[in-house]
């Protein structure tokens, strides 16, 4: 199994667009040794070709561009992303799915987490954008 960290920052990324703390200001000026980070997301694979995307952040385009495995370019329209799972319905975990709507020839499954709060009543859910799989349900219950 291979796990690729696509982003490790809180919502808004690092530096935060509206923050001028010592760290955010320092990374913008280049005065501190810190890396710009995209919003949290990981990709998991067991075969190196089919990737499960955990959360689809608004930074998904940059994350795909930085990780060639997710865009293998085997055909004119192609993706290495086989499925997407969200851990909740926070806006910074689902917004990237809007970028994934035109996936070309490869079907991409969207799996909704089993434990969502009130925010799960989003436009995505009401339009059946997510699919619940039996495997995810049993894996979640096993926890």
N, C-alpha and C positions, 0 to 999 in steps of 0.2 A: 504494500500500500504506500502511496506517495501523497503527501499533504503539502500544498503550496500556499503560503500566506500571501494573499493578494493585497491586503490592507490591514493595518493594525491601529488605526487612529479612531478616536470617537467621532461622532457625527460632526461633519464640517471639515474633517481632515486636520492635518497639522502642517503649517500653522493655521489656526482658526482664522477665517476671513475677517472676523470682527474683533480680534484679540490683539492687544499690544503688550502682553505680559513680557517678561524678560526672555522667555524661551521663544515665543512666537515672533517677537521683534528681532531677536538674535538670529533666528534661522533666515528671516527675510533679508537681513543685512549681511549675513554670512559671518557674523562675529562669534557664533558658537558652532561647535562640531555636532550638528544634528542633521538628520535627513528629513526631507519632506515626506509625509506619509499620507496615503489615501485612507478612506474610511474602511472599517472592518469588513473583511470577507476572506474566506478561504476556499480552495478547490481541492477535492479529494478524488483520487483514482486508484483502481486496483490493476489496471492494464496499461496505463500510460496513454490511452486514446480517448476513453470516455470519462469525462470529468463531471463530478457532482459539485455544483456551486452552492456554497453555504452563505446565504444572504447575497443580495444583488444591490450593491451600493450605487449611489449616483455616480461614482467614479469608475463604473464597470468598463467603459470604453478605454480609459487609460490603463486599467488593470489588465484587460485583454491584450492591449498593445505591448505591455511590458512582459507578457508571458506567452510566448509563441505556441506553447502546447494547446492553449485555448483557441487559437486560430491557426490550425495546421495548413490551411490553403491547399487541400487536396483537390478541390473543385472550385468553380467560380463562386458559388455560395456554399460556405462550409463553416463548421464550428466543432470544437472539441467538447463543448458543453452539452452533456446529455440530459441533465436534469438540474433543477434549482430547488433548494429547500430554504425556507426562511425560519429563523428561530422565533420570530414574533412579527407583528405587523407594524413596527416602527417605520416611519417614512424613510429613514436612512438605511433600512434593510430591504425595502421593496422597490424603491424608485428606479433602480437599475433595470428592473424587468421591462420597463417601457422601452429601453434600448434593445432588449432581446426579442421584441415582438416579431421582427422580421428575421426569421432564423434560416430561411432558405429551404433546402431539401431535407434537412435532418429534423425529425420531430424532437422538440425539447419539452420535457414534462416539468410541470410546476407542482411541487408538493407542499401543502400547507402544514405548518406545525400543528400538533394536536392540542396544544395548550396556549390558546390566544386569549388576550384580555378583550376589553371593550373595543379597542382600536381595530380588532379583526373584522369588524363590519365595514370594510372598505369597499370601494368600487371593484377592486380585484376579486374579492370573495363573492360579491353579489352577482358577478358575471361569470362565475365558475371558472375563474382564471387559474385556480389551484386544483390539483388532483390529489386526493388522499390515497395512499397505497396501503395495502394490508401489511406489507413488510415494515413500513414506517410505524404504523399503529402498534404492531407487536414489539418492535424495538423500543418504542417510547414507553410502553407499559412495563417492559422488563427493567427499566431503570428503577 
